[in-house]
């Protein structure tokens, strides 16, 4: 891999990392367990490694944006996550800011093409 490709890969990783919190919060308006969340994100084009997801879920829970509970009634126990009221508010604000930034970026990119 040449230096430019390595640089590009690093920049893409940074860009992607910045969207993961919003991506995860967007999927947790209803309860989901970790593996179903991975699948849901991947179906929508957002690949996430479980080794990235689970620490992120724990951090968001510690920050009060998610709540979790164990359900043991099925074939195996599963820990389900869902946004809290604070998580809903933060998600809404992040979503609005993302949409504003996306519009601004679109304008910048269009100018760059001219």
NUFI-895114 format. One record per residue (C-alpha): x, z, y; chain; residue in one letter. Coordinates in nm, 3 decimals. Layout:
        x        z        y  ch  aa
        X        Z        Y   A   A
...
END
This chain:
        x        z        y  ch  aa
    0.000    0.000    0.000   A   X
    0.144   -0.096    0.335   A   X
    0.163    0.133    0.638   A   X
   -0.135   -0.026    0.814   A   X
   -0.358    0.023    0.511   A   X
   -0.250    0.387    0.482   A   X
   -0.323    0.440    0.850   A   X
   -0.665    0.275    0.818   A   X
   -0.750    0.484    0.510   A   X
   -0.661    0.803    0.698   A   X
   -0.869    0.706    1.000   A   X
   -1.166    0.613    0.779   A   X
   -1.140    0.951    0.606   A   X
   -1.147    1.130    0.943   A   X
   -1.447    0.927    1.055   A   X
   -1.633    0.997    0.731   A   X
   -1.547    1.368    0.734   A   X
   -1.710    1.396    1.074   A   X
   -2.043    1.277    0.937   A   X
   -2.068    1.495    0.625   A   X
   -2.237    1.796    0.784   A   X
   -2.509    1.578    0.934   A   X
   -2.544    1.387    0.607   A   X
   -2.584    1.704    0.401   A   X
   -2.824    1.870    0.645   A   X
   -3.037    1.555    0.653   A   X
   -3.106    1.587    0.281   A   X
   -3.194    1.956    0.267   A   X
   -3.533    1.972    0.435   A   X
   -3.652    2.047    0.081   A   X
   -3.458    2.244   -0.179   A   X
   -3.199    2.061   -0.386   A   X
   -2.927    2.173   -0.621   A   X
   -2.573    2.045   -0.581   A   X
   -2.573    1.760   -0.832   A   X
   -2.908    1.626   -0.708   A   X
   -2.768    1.635   -0.354   A   X
   -2.462    1.434   -0.465   A   X
   -2.696    1.178   -0.624   A   X
   -2.926    1.163   -0.322   A   X
   -2.635    1.103   -0.086   A   X
   -2.477    0.842   -0.312   A   X
   -2.809    0.654   -0.339   A   X
   -2.801    0.629    0.040   A   X
   -2.441    0.507    0.052   A   X
   -2.268    0.838    0.128   A   X
   -2.026    0.920   -0.150   A   X
   -1.921    1.284   -0.161   A   X
   -1.697    1.454   -0.410   A   X
   -1.837    1.778   -0.555   A   X
   -1.506    1.945   -0.463   A   X
   -1.592    1.865   -0.101   A   X
   -1.964    1.937   -0.123   A   X
   -1.968    2.287   -0.270   A   X
   -1.729    2.444   -0.016   A   X
   -1.930    2.272    0.259   A   X
   -2.256    2.416    0.123   A   X
   -2.102    2.765    0.111   A   X
   -1.975    2.728    0.469   A   X
   -2.313    2.608    0.599   A   X
   -2.481    2.897    0.419   A   X
   -2.236    3.146    0.570   A   X
   -2.312    2.996    0.913   A   X
   -2.683    3.059    0.855   A   X
   -2.781    2.692    0.839   A   X
   -2.868    2.695    0.468   A   X
   -3.024    2.941    0.229   A   X
   -2.982    2.936   -0.143   A   X
   -3.151    3.081   -0.448   A   X
   -3.091    3.066   -0.820   A   X
   -3.360    2.933   -1.047   A   X
   -3.317    3.030   -1.409   A   X
   -3.645    2.903   -1.557   A   X
   -3.512    2.565   -1.669   A   X
   -3.270    2.465   -1.939   A   X
   -2.980    2.596   -1.729   A   X
   -2.958    2.806   -1.413   A   X
   -2.930    2.608   -1.090   A   X
   -2.853    2.714   -0.738   A   X
   -3.084    2.543   -0.490   A   X
   -3.007    2.496   -0.121   A   X
   -3.243    2.438    0.169   A   X
   -3.211    2.434    0.547   A   X
   -3.308    2.752    0.729   A   X
   -3.502    2.753    1.057   A   X
   -3.165    2.764    1.237   A   X
   -3.048    2.480    1.014   A   X
   -3.354    2.277    1.112   A   X
   -3.279    2.331    1.482   A   X
   -2.911    2.246    1.444   A   X
   -2.993    1.941    1.234   A   X
   -3.238    1.815    1.495   A   X
   -2.983    1.856    1.775   A   X
   -2.702    1.696    1.572   A   X
   -2.930    1.406    1.486   A   X
   -3.018    1.351    1.853   A   X
   -2.652    1.367    1.956   A   X
   -2.557    1.128    1.673   A   X
   -2.816    0.876    1.791   A   X
   -2.689    0.899    2.149   A   X
   -2.329    0.856    2.034   A   X
   -2.423    0.563    1.811   A   X
   -2.590    0.387    2.103   A   X
   -2.287    0.448    2.324   A   X
   -2.051    0.324    2.053   A   X
   -2.263    0.014    2.002   A   X
   -2.230   -0.068    2.374   A   X
   -1.855   -0.009    2.364   A   X
   -1.811   -0.226    2.058   A   X
   -2.019   -0.506    2.208   A   X
   -1.801   -0.496    2.523   A   X
   -1.491   -0.510    2.305   A   X
   -1.616   -0.834    2.146   A   X
   -1.673   -1.010    2.481   A   X
END
